[in-house]
């Protein structure tokens, strides 16, 4: 083979390896090692990594504008990696990543069998950060459950907002019940050392913390966290629209109608031009709550009915329509939001939007959890 042909082949190979390095830079490599006792039970490295990544996929399944890396199983080679292995070029991808300044997120987990059960030692190396070491354990030999817990704990170091979003969503749908545990993890994540370019994630996490605070009936803390979320210069415009509506929701609870009106209008302006799913319905709901607080029940009912027309399966809109119709009858009995018949489907819950999570009686400034489906 002549020199020219060798040069062409070499250039093609280098191009493929460079492409593999760039592709891998947007991924999160997951590597799980298991003790012999666990492998003898039938759970080997490949399935263990699949379980780990499946838990990450469950977390990232909830829609969000905050990006996260795509998990990749270390034992599953890329096409270029498979070609490079017999040629002993598997180290080239890492070298090219170093050369180009591309450093993927790496999660390495090693399970150990100890006297008290199973333990997993985890090293998380987020892009541009120092490695984080953590340990999770179980008092039994349930390796699958330990892997799932380890995945959540490790991913919280990489994508704290998405993990908190998933846990908040689980609290709201009833699959997770311990609010204090979620709150403690959120506080720990908020207190970590954040980089200057983490503003999008940091801002969004403060917003979720405000919903947790309102679940704890701490309106003052919730309002402070909404202001903190909105204070980040890097916050996404769509996120600011949510912050404004949350600020309006809290202002109604505090009785500040002028501020509630201003924040509602700000939310409308920020959301204009962005295709935010079901956002228009919640804008109408927020405007309806404001009219209700001002004693304009007819206007409030019309706005809630418009919200239901925009989003016919919006559970909260249906409750508010029934509630206001009940008030119009002058019936002295207190309205029960759970008395509204369920439909076979409901609009997707938005964990970060208070008007989706809660129902508010603005006349008496009282808030309660929206009924579950």
Secondary structure as UniProt FT lines:
FT   HELIX           3..25
FT   STRAND          27..33
FT   HELIX           36..40
FT   TURN            41..42
FT   HELIX           45..60
FT   STRAND          70..73
FT   TURN            74..75
FT   HELIX           79..86
FT   TURN            87..88
FT   HELIX           90..100
FT   STRAND          105..114
FT   TURN            115..116
FT   STRAND          117..125
FT   TURN            127..128
FT   STRAND          132..138
FT   HELIX           143..158
FT   HELIX           160..173
FT   HELIX           179..190
FT   TURN            196..197
FT   HELIX           199..215
FT   TURN            216..217
FT   HELIX           219..230
FT   TURN            233..234
FT   HELIX           237..254
FT   HELIX           257..271
FT   TURN            272..273
FT   TURN            277..278
FT   HELIX           279..293
FT   TURN            294..295
FT   HELIX           297..310
FT   TURN            312..313
FT   HELIX           315..329
FT   HELIX           337..339
FT   TURN            351..352
FT   HELIX           354..357
FT   STRAND          358..361
FT   TURN            362..365
FT   STRAND          366..369
//
